Amino acid sequence: MELQCCLQCAEGSNNGFNLEVFYWLGTLLLGFGGYFIAYKQFKMSLNSSKEEREINSLSKKLNEFYGPFYQLRKKSFTLYKEFRKKFETEDPNFSTLKYLLSGKRFSGNDEVLLNEIILIGEECEDFIHKNAGLIDHNEIRNNLLPKLTTHYRLIKLAKDGMLKGDLDTIGRYTFPKEIDSELENRINEIKARLNELNKKI
């Protein structure tokens, strides 16, 4: 009788222990589950915040530098195509800078177009200086834009008669033709990245 009572007590004690273990295990699992969910939500929030910052940064670069600057370049290029038409029939490698350095001058519509191109060049130069912090493309920032602004400055100096001769030295600072294609490529890269980021949000 005493043995049976002891066994019943032991069984009751084991059942109580098992329930307590299950209770604490369940609490622990729920706690870990809640922590895991919270961590995932926190990580998603961080990623979302990071993506939104990148979207804002890229949009600013596109809307405040690359887009407007590319439009200025297109306007200048359109005028220059018209300007050089009659000169390139005689010389396919016609260079405005070398033409001016050799002491020749433009007149009539040619002079008007060149003056307008120079004004756009000055506008481009000013725009570059004001928005230099938005230029994130190494080749454009460190190579092409310095060549472009140098060319603009030399064209104006040569037109004003302040530079003459030195065709082999000063004359080599011709317009960097690849600037427009590089700008267009960077604009397309930014747009593609923005589309990719917007799909994630």
Secondary structure as UniProt FT lines:
FT   HELIX           2..61
FT   HELIX           62..66
FT   HELIX           67..90
FT   TURN            92..93
FT   HELIX           96..101
FT   TURN            102..103
FT   HELIX           108..130
FT   HELIX           132..134
FT   HELIX           138..139
FT   HELIX           140..144
FT   HELIX           145..159
FT   TURN            160..161
FT   TURN            167..169
FT   HELIX           170..172
FT   TURN            177..178
FT   HELIX           179..200
//
